[in-house]
Structures are given as structure tokens and as C-alpha cells.
Amino acid sequence: MIGIELTPEEPLGDLRKRGVAAERAGFDTVFTSCHYNNRDPFVLLGQLAQCTETIRLGPGVINPLEIHPVRLASSMATLSETSDGRAVFGIGPGDRSTLANLGLADERGLRVVLETLTTARRLWNGERVSHNGLFTANNAGLNYEASSPPVYVGGEGPHMCRMAAKHADGLLFNGAHPDDLRWAHKQVEIGLEERPATHPAFDFAAYAAVSIARESERAIAAVRPPVAFITAGAPAPVLERHELNPTIAEEIGTAIERGAFSEAFDLVTPAMIEAFSVAGTPAVVREQLDALTDITDSIVIAAPLGPDPDEAIELLADALGDRLGH
């Protein structure tokens, strides 16, 4: 998989055009980020289903308690139907900073992701489901025939990586540094030891914040916002691995929760950018992405793409030419 992320903070018309451009460039999957303070990801995904033909589509990633997991399973089945089977279910803890505004900052664990994954598959299989765990369902079922989209778990903790390898179709690992991906690969290998032989091949994907531009300075400036969000949600061991100050990371998260985004972005350091993103000229981005794909099965080019996202898709198509089948 060579995927790309679109963020519904921009007008949907612009994002539809980028989805079409990504398909023409050879990307095979579009994920949409999921934050309550942006436009609804499923509205965008439904529109993308109507204006594209082959590219796969899915949320990347949604916290299952933002929407009741049974409703979420139905939304995914509907997306699969309207896209002629091109849906991909990206599910995970989500962004801690924005979920704090919804009272869900402490509801980001492994258990609810696994419970939702299991419940969704049963519903798609035509079963009626009763469940009493981190959410409740009483004899719930879908009143239509549903297909079963592949499920990708988004996460970065050791237990989430292992659970994904054991139960899901793939892992969307939120990382852009070879050290983090090599560590995650070891966790995936542990999980694969318990993966049922009947499950399909597992896809380990780097979900990497990328910013590409002809001028390095512009690319680096554009990547500061997503790096701020990543830093704010990074677990302590990840911060320690990259020798990043946890106090500053906490300050960034607090600023994001208050909506003081400029303040949060100004706190981002060069070390954070190096640890949590791929940013620079096409040649630099190509070299860094090659280093990541030597470790993983797949890669998703995540926001911001670049200071000019439309140009960035063209630059990425050139930089990744052989990988995109050019």
C-alpha cells in the first residue's frame, strides 16, 4: 500500500480534487483524518467514493467512542457499499488533545479498539450482537447485507502494535523515524506469533507526517502543526527515545486543548521535526521514505503533504515514481 491522508480542515471541494489527483498519481488508498473540529470524515469519504474509481477509502483513524461502535460498523459497511468494496476501516485511540475536549482523553486504550473490531466483523457477517463491555449493544444487527472491509489499527504503543498483528488486517503506525519503525516491527513480530493461520497476510504500514516542497524551509515550516499534535500525544518512552523534553510536550498538548494552536506550533523544536516527520525537498523526502519502506510493508503519506498540498501530490508522484508504478 502507498496511501495518502487528506485532512477535512479544508473545503471538501478542494479535497475531492486532491483525492482524484492522488488516484491519478497512483496512490492506492486515501485515509481521512478524524477530528471533531474538522469537517465530517464520512461525508468526505462518501463524496470521494463518487468521484474516484479504484482508490481505497477510509477513516485514518477514528476513536470508536466518538461514534457508537455499532453505528460506526454500519457507517463503514455503507461506505463499502457506496464505493463498490473500496472501504478500509482505520480505527485507533485517536488524537489525545482533541479528544480531551470531548471527555474522551482517558478512553484511548486497546480494549475498546479490540471490542469494536470484533463487534464490527460480527455485524458485517450478518450476526446479531449483544455486548456489555466498554460499550453496550443489545441484540443489535444490520438490516442489510454488508461486506467486511479490511481493518487497520492505528497506534504506537507496544500492546496496540501486538494486538493489531494478532487480530487486524494491518497496523497504521504513527511514526516517521527509522528507530521508531524498527521498534514497532519487533512488536509486530511478537503479535504475529499468535496470529491465526486463517487470517490474511498482515500489512505493517508507516503513517508518516510528510511535507515536501522545492524549498526545504517551506517544507519544514509546513510540518510544524502535525508535529505538534504528534508530540503532544507521544508516549513517554517515545519522547525518551528521541531525547525530547516531556514538559514541553505537555505544554504543547495543553495549548492545543485550549485552542491556542499558534502557541503550540511555536513550541515545536527542530528535534521534534526530525523525530516525527519527513520534511524537505523531493530528493530528501525520497531518501527518507526509502529508509522507512525498507522496514515496513507499506507507507501512508500523512498531513500536511506540503505547504502547497496540490503541488505536493505532484512532487510526491515524481519522488515515488517507481513505487507508484510510473
Buried (B, 14 or more C-beta within 10 A) or exposed (E): BBBBBBBBEBEBEEBBBBBBBBBEBBBBBBBBBBBBEBBEBBEBBBBBBEEBEEBBBBBBBBBBBBBBBBEBBBBBBBBBBBBEEBBBBBBBBBBBBBBBBBEBBEBBEBEBBBBBBBBBBBBBEEEEBEBEBBBEBEEBBBEEEBEBBBBBBBBBBBEBBBBBBBBBBBBBBBBBBBEBBEBBBEBBEEBBEEBEEEEEEBBBBBBBBBBBBEEBEBBBBBBBBBBBBBBBBBEEEBBEBBEBBEEBBEBBBBBBBEEEEEBBBEBBBEEBBBBBBBBBBBEBBBEBBEEBBEBBBBBBBBBBBBBBBEBBBBBBBEBBEEBBEE
